[in-house]
Amino acid sequence: MKKILVSCAAIAAMMAFTALPGELSIGSSLPSPDLKMKDVSGKQFSFNDVKKKNGLLVVFSCNTCPWVIKNQQVAIQGFSYAASKEIGVIVLNSNEGSRDAGDSKNAMLAYAKEQNYQWPYVMDDNSKMADAFGARVTPECYLFDKNMKLVYHGAITDNPKTPSESTRDHLKVAVDEVVNGKSVSMTTSKAMGCTIKRKS
């Protein structure tokens, strides 16, 4: 019985750290680094335009998801922290299915101003990048090192449901480890949020 329990635990651990089908796996290269995407300001940005000497943080987000809204404070803190450590930050809105509603360009612009975004907030046309990353929900984070290899994927903290009760800032810890040349101790975590609204 003990052997069975140990085997089950090992399988569960493997599942927790294995990418789902179609999902970008740890160690993967940054997809489409030169693809230009339109920011709410009207400017065009690619991942290569935004990256800095210590890496790049790519976040799939939106204006309307309740999970995004309740995690916005810890999100801005985490994104600002990454930026302060010479890691580029870019936020993608892939909700192509709601461009005529709460995730329109004008709504995105208003939201970015309200939240005082200090990084590009771009439209992911036809959810191309969400598909390339295998991103499923908002918010969902992907941290790349200076060589543009994926080193962390998942949630901002260990408690997306109740951010005020978080005990570990997954993103901040990963940023510190990357900047200090260490291996990321927790490479994946469960991103919880609203499903990305792709066009049907």
Backbone as numpy.savetxt, mean C-alpha at the origin, in Angstrom:
# Nx Ny Nz CAx CAy CAz Cx Cy Cz
-1.09 -36.77 18.06 -1.92 -35.57 18.06 -1.05 -34.31 18.06
0.02 -34.36 18.86 0.94 -33.23 18.95 1.59 -32.95 17.60
1.98 -34.03 16.88 2.60 -33.87 15.57 1.64 -33.23 14.58
0.36 -33.62 14.68 -0.66 -33.06 13.78 -0.82 -31.57 14.02
-0.85 -31.17 15.32 -0.99 -29.76 15.66 0.19 -28.94 15.17
1.40 -29.50 15.31 2.61 -28.81 14.85 2.56 -28.64 13.34
2.14 -29.69 12.63 2.04 -29.63 11.16 1.04 -28.59 10.73
-0.11 -28.53 11.42 -1.15 -27.55 11.09 -0.62 -26.13 11.30
0.12 -25.94 12.39 0.68 -24.62 12.68 1.68 -24.21 11.61
2.49 -25.17 11.15 3.49 -24.88 10.11 2.80 -24.49 8.81
1.73 -25.23 8.46 0.99 -24.92 7.24 0.36 -23.55 7.32
-0.21 -23.22 8.48 -0.85 -21.91 8.67 0.17 -20.80 8.52
1.38 -21.01 9.07 2.43 -19.99 8.97 2.84 -19.79 7.52
2.96 -20.89 6.76 3.32 -20.79 5.35 2.26 -20.04 4.57
0.98 -20.30 4.87 -0.11 -19.63 4.17 -0.11 -18.15 4.47
0.24 -17.78 5.71 0.23 -16.37 6.11 1.28 -15.57 5.37
2.36 -16.22 4.96 3.46 -15.49 4.33 3.64 -15.85 2.86
2.65 -16.50 2.27 2.70 -16.85 0.86 1.74 -15.97 0.08
2.21 -15.41 -1.04 1.35 -14.54 -1.84 0.19 -15.34 -2.43
-0.96 -14.71 -2.49 -2.13 -15.31 -3.11 -1.94 -15.30 -4.63
-2.70 -16.13 -5.37 -2.58 -16.14 -6.83 -2.78 -14.75 -7.43
-1.85 -14.35 -8.30 -1.95 -13.04 -8.93 -1.40 -11.90 -8.09
-0.94 -12.21 -6.90 -0.45 -11.19 -5.98 1.07 -11.07 -6.09
1.57 -9.85 -6.07 3.02 -9.62 -6.13 3.68 -10.23 -4.90
4.68 -11.06 -5.12 5.33 -11.75 -4.00 6.54 -10.96 -3.51
6.90 -11.21 -2.26 8.06 -10.56 -1.67 9.31 -10.89 -2.50
10.10 -9.85 -2.78 11.29 -10.01 -3.61 11.06 -9.66 -5.06
9.78 -9.45 -5.43 9.46 -9.09 -6.81 9.93 -7.68 -7.14
10.21 -7.45 -8.42 10.59 -6.11 -8.89 9.35 -5.23 -9.02
9.55 -3.94 -8.92 8.48 -2.96 -9.08 7.89 -3.04 -10.48
6.58 -3.29 -10.62 5.97 -3.36 -11.96 5.89 -1.99 -12.64
6.06 -1.97 -13.94 5.85 -0.78 -14.79 6.37 0.51 -14.15
7.66 0.58 -13.86 8.21 1.75 -13.15 8.11 3.07 -13.92
7.96 3.01 -15.25 7.92 4.23 -16.05 6.52 4.62 -16.52
5.51 3.87 -16.13 4.15 4.19 -16.53 3.68 5.48 -15.87
3.23 6.45 -16.67 2.78 7.73 -16.14 1.32 7.64 -15.70
1.03 8.23 -14.53 -0.32 8.27 -14.00 -0.65 9.71 -13.61
-1.91 10.10 -13.83 -2.30 11.49 -13.60 -2.64 11.75 -12.14
-1.94 12.73 -11.59 -2.17 13.19 -10.22 -3.39 14.11 -10.18
-3.95 14.33 -8.99 -5.11 15.22 -8.86 -4.78 16.65 -9.30
-3.49 17.00 -9.28 -3.07 18.34 -9.71 -3.05 18.47 -11.23
-3.16 17.35 -11.93 -3.07 17.35 -13.39 -1.70 16.95 -13.89
-0.71 16.86 -13.00 0.63 16.43 -13.38 0.67 14.92 -13.56
1.68 14.46 -14.29 1.87 13.04 -14.54 3.06 12.53 -13.72
2.88 11.39 -13.07 3.95 10.80 -12.27 4.08 9.31 -12.58
5.33 8.84 -12.62 5.59 7.40 -12.67 6.23 7.02 -11.34
6.33 5.73 -11.09 7.00 5.28 -9.87 8.45 5.76 -9.84
9.11 5.75 -11.00 10.50 6.21 -11.06 10.63 7.70 -10.76
9.59 8.46 -11.07 9.60 9.89 -10.75 9.55 10.13 -9.25
8.89 9.22 -8.54 8.59 9.43 -7.12 9.60 8.77 -6.19
10.24 7.68 -6.61 11.14 6.94 -5.73 12.27 7.84 -5.23
12.78 7.51 -4.05 13.91 8.23 -3.47 15.04 7.24 -3.19
16.11 7.72 -2.61 17.32 6.89 -2.50 17.13 5.63 -1.65
16.18 5.65 -0.71 15.98 4.48 0.15 14.79 3.60 -0.27
14.08 3.99 -1.33 13.00 3.13 -1.79 11.73 3.85 -2.18
10.65 3.10 -2.18 9.36 3.62 -2.63 8.23 2.92 -1.88
7.25 3.71 -1.45 6.05 3.17 -0.83 4.88 3.41 -1.77
4.24 2.32 -2.21 3.07 2.38 -3.08 1.86 1.98 -2.25
0.83 2.84 -2.25 -0.36 2.58 -1.44 -1.60 2.63 -2.33
-2.43 1.60 -2.25 -3.71 1.61 -2.92 -4.75 2.10 -1.93
-5.43 3.19 -2.30 -6.37 3.82 -1.38 -7.51 4.46 -2.16
-8.32 5.28 -1.49 -9.45 5.95 -2.13 -9.96 7.05 -1.21
-11.12 7.62 -1.53 -11.72 8.67 -0.70 -12.85 8.15 0.17
-13.45 7.06 -0.25 -14.77 6.71 0.24 -14.82 5.53 1.21
-13.84 4.68 1.21 -13.87 3.47 2.03 -13.81 3.80 3.52
-14.73 3.27 4.32 -14.70 3.52 5.77 -13.40 3.07 6.43
-12.78 2.01 5.89 -11.50 1.54 6.43 -10.40 2.56 6.18
-10.41 3.17 5.00 -9.44 4.22 4.69 -9.63 5.40 5.64
-10.88 5.79 5.81 -11.19 6.96 6.63 -10.76 6.76 8.08
-11.07 5.59 8.65 -10.72 5.39 10.06 -9.22 5.13 10.25
-8.52 4.77 9.19 -7.07 4.58 9.28 -6.28 5.78 8.76
-6.98 6.87 8.41 -6.31 7.99 7.76 -5.23 8.63 8.64
-5.50 8.75 9.95 -4.50 9.37 10.82 -3.21 8.55 10.89
-3.34 7.23 11.11 -2.12 6.41 11.17 -1.50 6.30 9.78
-2.32 6.39 8.73 -1.79 6.35 7.37 -0.90 7.55 7.11
-1.40 8.74 7.38 -0.62 9.95 7.13 0.65 9.95 7.97
0.55 9.48 9.21 1.75 9.40 10.05 2.77 8.43 9.44
2.28 7.28 8.97 3.17 6.29 8.38 3.78 6.75 7.08
2.96 7.37 6.22 3.47 7.85 4.93 4.47 8.99 5.13
4.16 9.88 6.06 5.06 11.01 6.36 6.38 10.49 6.92
6.29 9.45 7.73 7.50 8.86 8.31 8.38 8.27 7.21
7.76 7.56 6.28 8.51 6.99 5.16 9.19 8.09 4.35
8.44 9.16 4.07 8.99 10.28 3.30 10.17 10.92 4.02
10.08 11.00 5.35 11.16 11.62 6.13 12.42 10.77 6.11
12.29 9.50 5.75 13.42 8.59 5.68 13.92 8.38 4.25
13.61 9.34 3.38 14.05 9.30 1.98 13.47 8.09 1.23
12.20 7.81 1.50 11.44 6.82 0.75 10.31 7.57 0.04
10.23 7.43 -1.27 9.18 8.10 -2.02 7.82 7.50 -1.67
6.77 8.33 -1.75 5.42 7.88 -1.43 4.48 8.26 -2.57
3.66 7.31 -3.00 2.65 7.58 -4.02 1.39 6.79 -3.66
0.24 7.45 -3.74 -1.04 6.83 -3.40 -1.85 6.69 -4.68
-2.34 5.47 -4.94 -3.10 5.18 -6.16 -4.57 4.94 -5.82
-5.44 5.56 -6.60 -6.87 5.29 -6.50 -7.25 4.45 -7.72
-7.56 3.19 -7.48 -7.86 2.24 -8.57 -9.35 1.98 -8.73
-10.19 2.76 -8.05 -11.63 2.53 -8.07 -12.27 3.03 -9.37
-11.95 2.36 -10.47 -12.48 2.76 -11.77 -14.00 2.62 -11.84
-14.55 1.74 -11.02 -15.98 1.52 -11.03 -16.78 2.62 -10.36
-16.09 3.57 -9.71 -16.81 4.66 -9.04 -16.23 6.04 -9.40
-15.69 6.15 -10.63 -15.13 7.43 -11.08 -16.21 8.51 -11.25
-17.46 8.09 -11.42 -18.54 9.06 -11.57 -19.21 9.37 -10.23
-18.63 8.84 -9.16 -19.21 9.05 -7.84 -18.15 9.62 -6.88
-17.98 8.95 -5.75 -17.09 9.49 -4.72 -15.62 9.42 -5.02
-15.22 8.70 -6.07 -13.80 8.61 -6.43 -13.51 9.29 -7.77
-14.25 10.35 -8.05 -13.98 11.16 -9.22 -12.72 11.98 -8.99
-12.18 12.56 -10.05 -10.98 13.38 -9.92 -11.21 14.55 -8.97
-12.37 15.22 -9.10 -12.66 16.36 -8.23 -12.78 15.95 -6.77
-13.39 14.79 -6.53 -13.52 14.30 -5.16 -12.14 13.93 -4.60
-11.30 13.34 -5.44 -9.94 13.00 -5.02 -9.15 14.26 -4.67
-9.29 15.29 -5.49 -8.59 16.55 -5.26 -9.01 17.16 -3.93
-10.31 17.18 -3.68 -10.83 17.75 -2.43 -10.32 16.94 -1.23
-10.31 15.63 -1.37 -9.86 14.76 -0.27 -8.37 14.96 0.01
-7.57 15.04 -1.05 -6.13 15.24 -0.88 -5.83 16.56 -0.17
-6.59 17.60 -0.52 -6.40 18.90 0.14 -6.83 18.84 1.60
-7.96 18.19 1.84 -8.47 18.06 3.21 -7.49 17.32 4.10
-6.86 16.28 3.56 -5.91 15.47 4.33 -4.48 16.01 4.25
-4.29 17.09 3.50 -2.97 17.72 3.36 -1.92 16.72 2.85
-2.30 15.99 1.80 -1.37 15.04 1.20 -0.13 15.77 0.70
1.03 15.23 1.03 2.31 15.79 0.60 2.98 14.87 -0.42
2.19 14.05 -1.09 2.70 13.08 -2.05 1.68 12.96 -3.18
2.07 12.45 -4.33 1.12 12.30 -5.44 -0.04 11.38 -5.09
-1.23 11.79 -5.48 -2.45 10.98 -5.35 -2.97 10.82 -6.77
-2.78 9.64 -7.34 -2.99 9.46 -8.78 -4.14 8.50 -9.08
-4.68 8.65 -10.29 -5.71 7.75 -10.78 -5.06 6.57 -11.51
-5.43 5.39 -11.12 -4.95 4.17 -11.75 -5.95 3.77 -12.83
-5.72 4.26 -14.05 -6.66 4.03 -15.15 -6.87 2.55 -15.41
-8.14 2.18 -15.46 -8.54 0.78 -15.71 -7.94 -0.19 -14.70
-7.56 0.34 -13.55 -7.01 -0.49 -12.46 -5.79 -1.31 -12.91
-5.02 -0.77 -13.87 -3.87 -1.50 -14.42 -2.85 -1.87 -13.34
-2.54 -0.90 -12.49 -1.53 -1.17 -11.48 -2.06 -2.07 -10.37
-3.33 -1.90 -10.03 -3.94 -2.80 -9.04 -3.88 -4.24 -9.54
-4.12 -4.42 -10.83 -4.04 -5.75 -11.42 -2.60 -6.27 -11.42
-1.66 -5.40 -11.74 -0.25 -5.80 -11.80 0.28 -6.21 -10.42
-0.20 -5.51 -9.38 0.24 -5.80 -8.02 -0.58 -6.94 -7.39
-1.77 -7.17 -7.95 -2.69 -8.10 -7.31 -3.35 -7.49 -6.09
-3.42 -6.14 -6.07 -4.03 -5.43 -4.93 -5.52 -5.71 -4.90
-6.04 -5.90 -3.70 -7.44 -6.27 -3.54 -8.27 -5.27 -2.76
-7.65 -4.59 -1.79 -8.44 -3.73 -0.90 -7.80 -2.35 -0.72
-8.54 -1.48 -0.08 -8.02 -0.17 0.33 -8.26 0.00 1.83
-7.18 0.40 2.58 -5.81 0.67 2.12 -4.96 -0.60 2.10
-3.99 -0.62 1.17 -3.07 -1.75 1.03 -1.70 -1.19 0.63
-0.66 -1.56 1.39 0.67 -0.97 1.22 1.68 -1.94 0.62
2.56 -1.38 -0.22 3.67 -2.13 -0.81 4.94 -1.29 -0.65
5.90 -1.81 0.10 7.15 -1.09 0.33 8.29 -1.75 -0.45
8.98 -0.93 -1.25 10.12 -1.39 -2.05 11.41 -0.78 -1.52
12.49 -1.56 -1.56 13.78 -1.06 -1.10 14.47 -0.23 -2.18
15.70 0.16 -1.93 16.43 1.02 -2.86 16.67 0.36 -4.21
16.60 -0.97 -4.25 16.76 -1.71 -5.51 15.42 -1.98 -6.19
14.36 -1.39 -5.65 12.99 -1.55 -6.16 12.53 -3.01 -6.13
12.88 -3.68 -5.01 12.40 -5.02 -4.73 11.39 -4.95 -3.58
10.30 -5.68 -3.70 9.26 -5.65 -2.68 9.76 -6.31 -1.39
9.67 -5.55 -0.28 10.14 -6.07 1.00 9.04 -6.14 2.06
7.95 -5.41 1.83 6.81 -5.50 2.76 5.51 -5.25 2.01
4.50 -6.03 2.36 3.17 -5.89 1.75 2.11 -6.15 2.81
1.17 -5.21 2.94 0.07 -5.45 3.87 -0.50 -4.20 4.48
-0.81 -4.31 5.76 -1.49 -3.24 6.50 -0.50 -2.24 7.07
-1.03 -1.10 7.48 -0.20 -0.05 8.07 0.20 -0.44 9.49
-0.77 -0.94 10.27 -0.53 -1.37 11.64 -1.11 -2.76 11.85
-0.97 -3.26 13.07 -1.49 -4.60 13.38 -2.97 -4.61 13.73
-3.62 -3.45 13.70 -5.04 -3.41 14.04 -5.79 -2.43 13.14
-5.96 -2.79 11.85 -6.68 -1.89 10.93 -8.13 -1.65 11.35
-8.70 -2.62 12.06 -10.10 -2.49 12.47 -10.28 -1.40 13.51
-9.31 -1.32 14.45 -9.34 -0.28 15.50 -7.94 0.29 15.64
-7.57 1.24 14.77 -6.20 1.77 14.75 -5.72 2.30 16.09
-6.61 2.86 16.89 -6.21 3.42 18.19 -5.72 2.35 19.15
-6.03 1.08 18.87 -5.61 -0.02 19.74 -4.43 -0.79 19.16
-3.79 -0.25 18.14 -2.63 -0.91 17.53 -1.49 -1.02 18.52
-0.75 -2.13 18.44 0.42 -2.32 19.30 1.71 -2.41 18.49
1.58 -2.50 17.14 2.77 -2.56 16.28 2.50 -1.81 14.99
3.37 -0.87 14.67 3.28 -0.13 13.40 4.08 -0.89 12.34
3.41 -1.81 11.66 4.11 -2.67 10.69 4.90 -1.85 9.67
4.27 -0.80 9.13 4.92 -0.02 8.08 6.14 0.72 8.62
6.02 1.35 9.77 7.14 2.10 10.34 8.31 1.18 10.66
8.01 0.01 11.22 9.08 -0.95 11.54 9.79 -1.38 10.26
9.02 -1.68 9.21 9.62 -2.10 7.94 10.47 -0.98 7.35
9.99 0.25 7.43 10.75 1.41 6.93 12.08 1.52 7.66
12.06 1.43 8.98 13.30 1.53 9.76 14.28 0.44 9.38
13.78 -0.76 9.21 14.66 -1.88 8.86 15.27 -1.70 7.48
14.47 -1.24 6.53 14.98 -0.99 5.17 16.05 0.09 5.18
15.77 1.18 5.86 16.69 2.32 5.89 18.01 1.94 6.56
17.93 1.04 7.54 19.13 0.63 8.26 19.82 -0.59 7.64
19.37 -0.97 6.44 20.02 -2.05 5.72 19.75 -3.43 6.28
18.68 -3.57 7.07 18.34 -4.86 7.67 17.27 -5.57 6.83
17.16 -6.87 7.03 16.06 -7.61 6.41 14.78 -7.28 7.16
13.68 -7.16 6.43 12.41 -6.84 7.07 11.94 -8.06 7.85
11.67 -7.87 9.14 11.35 -8.98 10.04 9.96 -9.56 9.80
9.01 -8.71 9.40 7.67 -9.18 9.05 7.37 -8.67 7.65
7.45 -9.56 6.68 7.35 -9.12 5.28 5.91 -8.97 4.79
4.98 -9.67 5.42 3.58 -9.55 5.01 2.66 -9.49 6.22
1.53 -8.84 6.03 0.47 -8.83 7.02 -0.85 -8.75 6.26
-1.95 -8.97 6.94 -3.25 -8.98 6.28 -3.77 -7.56 6.12
-3.90 -7.11 4.88 -4.51 -5.81 4.60 -6.02 -5.97 4.66
-6.69 -5.16 5.46 -8.13 -5.23 5.61 -8.74 -3.92 5.11
-9.82 -4.03 4.36 -10.45 -2.82 3.84 -11.55 -3.12 2.85
-11.90 -2.09 2.08 -12.93 -2.23 1.05 -12.33 -2.81 -0.22
-13.09 -3.64 -0.90 -12.63 -4.20 -2.17 -12.44 -3.09 -3.20
-11.35 -3.15 -3.95 -11.13 -2.18 -5.03 -12.24 -2.32 -6.05
-12.82 -1.18 -6.44 -13.97 -1.18 -7.34 -13.52 -1.13 -8.80
-13.18 -2.28 -9.34 -12.79 -2.39 -10.73 -14.04 -2.29 -11.61
-13.85 -1.90 -12.88 -14.97 -1.88 -13.82 -15.43 -3.31 -14.07
-16.74 -3.50 -14.13 -17.25 -4.84 -14.38 -17.12 -5.18 -15.85
